[in-house]
Amino acid sequence: MSCCFTALVFSTLFATAVAAAPPATPSAKVTPVMTATASAPAFPAAWFDKNVIVTNKEGYVHVFWNAQEARGALTDPDKRVLLARAARRLAAEKVRAGVDLVKMDVVFVRERDRYGVPRWDTLEKVAHLEFSREALLEGLKEGAVPERAQMAKLFKVFEVR
């Protein structure tokens, strides 16, 4: 009798749960889109986590940023400003305090192998930046839009390809 009672109770609960569940709809694939302007960049921290590699080298820290998903924003005429603001954010969030020199390479990874590793022969170089972490964090406040003269003082190297 207890088996029948258990089966009756569970079948009733299961039927109630299935009836309350929303109808199944095909899930659409959501592609992350990065929309940004010089005055309001939209660089979510989670986006950087997936696309940034930080490596400690002798005398400096190397930051490698795959900006493929930001390609649309980085074709904008304000891309130098966007790169400067992204460098500031990465320096604040990804580079540990006490590091002075940061060298940052921004690339577009066009292809990956079947394991998800970038195919190095398909990299398209976007920019190479070198800066002092402390000087950048002090000289460029979060949310500020840097001017060309200020960027020349903050960055030792600012090459855009």
PLY file of the C-alpha trace (Angstrom):
ply
format ascii 1.0
element vertex 161
property float x
property float y
property float z
element edge 160
property int vertex1
property int vertex2
end_header
0.00 0.00 0.00
2.85 2.42 0.70
4.25 1.86 -2.83
0.91 2.77 -4.38
0.59 5.80 -2.12
4.14 7.00 -3.05
3.49 6.50 -6.76
0.20 8.39 -6.50
1.75 11.33 -4.61
4.81 11.61 -6.90
2.76 11.30 -10.08
0.45 14.08 -8.85
3.40 16.32 -7.95
5.11 15.61 -11.27
1.94 16.38 -13.24
1.55 19.67 -11.31
5.16 20.66 -11.96
4.91 19.87 -15.67
1.66 21.82 -15.98
3.20 24.83 -14.23
6.32 24.84 -16.42
6.30 27.34 -19.28
5.99 25.88 -22.74
9.29 24.96 -24.35
10.44 27.45 -26.93
13.52 27.22 -29.05
16.26 29.26 -27.44
17.85 31.84 -29.64
21.62 32.03 -29.67
22.65 35.32 -28.12
25.78 36.83 -29.59
27.45 39.36 -27.31
27.60 42.73 -28.96
29.88 45.42 -27.68
28.55 48.87 -28.30
30.69 51.70 -27.11
31.48 55.29 -27.78
34.26 57.47 -26.45
31.93 59.05 -23.93
30.33 55.79 -22.76
32.34 52.64 -23.36
30.54 49.41 -22.53
33.35 47.06 -21.52
31.78 44.56 -19.11
34.25 42.92 -16.73
33.08 39.44 -17.71
33.90 40.25 -21.34
37.50 41.02 -20.40
37.76 37.82 -18.31
37.20 35.71 -21.40
39.45 37.66 -23.74
42.40 38.93 -21.71
45.62 37.14 -20.82
47.89 38.79 -18.24
51.45 37.48 -17.99
54.14 38.58 -15.55
57.43 39.13 -17.38
60.82 40.27 -16.14
60.40 43.99 -15.47
56.87 44.40 -16.80
53.42 42.85 -17.15
52.16 41.86 -20.59
48.44 42.20 -21.30
47.08 40.45 -24.38
43.53 41.47 -25.29
41.53 39.72 -28.02
39.21 42.50 -29.09
37.45 40.57 -31.87
34.03 41.11 -30.31
34.81 44.83 -30.02
35.73 45.11 -33.69
32.79 47.39 -34.52
33.62 49.85 -31.76
37.31 49.85 -32.62
36.68 50.92 -36.21
35.18 54.14 -34.89
37.24 57.33 -35.29
37.42 57.54 -31.48
39.20 54.19 -31.18
42.29 55.80 -29.60
40.10 57.11 -26.78
38.38 53.74 -26.41
41.74 51.96 -26.29
43.01 54.37 -23.63
39.92 53.86 -21.49
40.09 50.08 -21.92
43.78 50.16 -20.92
42.87 52.10 -17.79
40.19 49.61 -16.85
42.44 46.62 -17.48
45.24 48.22 -15.46
42.85 48.76 -12.56
41.20 45.33 -12.65
43.73 42.86 -14.06
47.21 44.15 -13.21
48.30 43.80 -9.61
49.36 46.84 -7.61
53.09 47.48 -7.41
53.69 46.76 -11.09
55.05 49.79 -12.88
55.40 48.99 -16.58
52.53 47.47 -18.55
52.80 46.44 -22.20
49.48 45.78 -23.85
48.79 44.20 -27.22
45.32 44.48 -28.71
44.53 42.03 -31.50
41.64 40.56 -33.41
41.69 36.75 -33.31
40.00 35.75 -36.55
40.23 31.96 -36.18
40.57 29.42 -33.41
41.50 25.78 -33.63
39.09 23.03 -32.64
40.14 23.39 -28.98
39.38 27.11 -28.90
43.02 28.22 -28.94
43.75 31.24 -31.16
45.48 30.44 -34.42
48.46 32.73 -34.13
48.86 33.09 -37.89
45.39 34.69 -38.10
45.97 37.49 -35.59
45.33 41.00 -36.80
47.23 43.55 -34.73
45.16 46.52 -33.64
47.36 48.39 -31.16
50.41 48.22 -28.93
50.41 50.32 -25.76
53.04 50.79 -23.06
52.35 52.72 -19.88
52.99 53.04 -16.18
50.09 51.51 -14.26
50.25 54.05 -11.43
50.59 57.06 -13.76
47.64 55.90 -15.86
45.38 55.28 -12.85
46.27 58.66 -11.32
46.23 60.65 -14.57
43.07 59.23 -16.09
40.15 59.04 -13.71
37.51 56.41 -14.31
34.90 57.64 -16.76
37.03 60.55 -18.00
37.54 61.08 -21.71
41.26 61.68 -22.35
42.45 64.32 -24.76
45.34 63.79 -27.19
47.80 65.86 -25.15
46.90 63.94 -21.99
47.26 60.60 -23.78
50.75 61.58 -24.97
51.75 62.12 -21.32
50.12 58.96 -19.98
51.37 56.46 -22.57
55.04 55.80 -23.35
54.02 53.99 -26.55
50.63 54.25 -28.27
50.75 52.59 -31.67
47.49 52.04 -33.53
47.55 50.01 -36.70
0 1
1 2
2 3
3 4
4 5
5 6
6 7
7 8
8 9
9 10
10 11
11 12
12 13
13 14
14 15
15 16
16 17
17 18
18 19
19 20
20 21
21 22
22 23
23 24
24 25
25 26
26 27
27 28
28 29
29 30
30 31
31 32
32 33
33 34
34 35
35 36
36 37
37 38
38 39
39 40
40 41
41 42
42 43
43 44
44 45
45 46
46 47
47 48
48 49
49 50
50 51
51 52
52 53
53 54
54 55
55 56
56 57
57 58
58 59
59 60
60 61
61 62
62 63
63 64
64 65
65 66
66 67
67 68
68 69
69 70
70 71
71 72
72 73
73 74
74 75
75 76
76 77
77 78
78 79
79 80
80 81
81 82
82 83
83 84
84 85
85 86
86 87
87 88
88 89
89 90
90 91
91 92
92 93
93 94
94 95
95 96
96 97
97 98
98 99
99 100
100 101
101 102
102 103
103 104
104 105
105 106
106 107
107 108
108 109
109 110
110 111
111 112
112 113
113 114
114 115
115 116
116 117
117 118
118 119
119 120
120 121
121 122
122 123
123 124
124 125
125 126
126 127
127 128
128 129
129 130
130 131
131 132
132 133
133 134
134 135
135 136
136 137
137 138
138 139
139 140
140 141
141 142
142 143
143 144
144 145
145 146
146 147
147 148
148 149
149 150
150 151
151 152
152 153
153 154
154 155
155 156
156 157
157 158
158 159
159 160
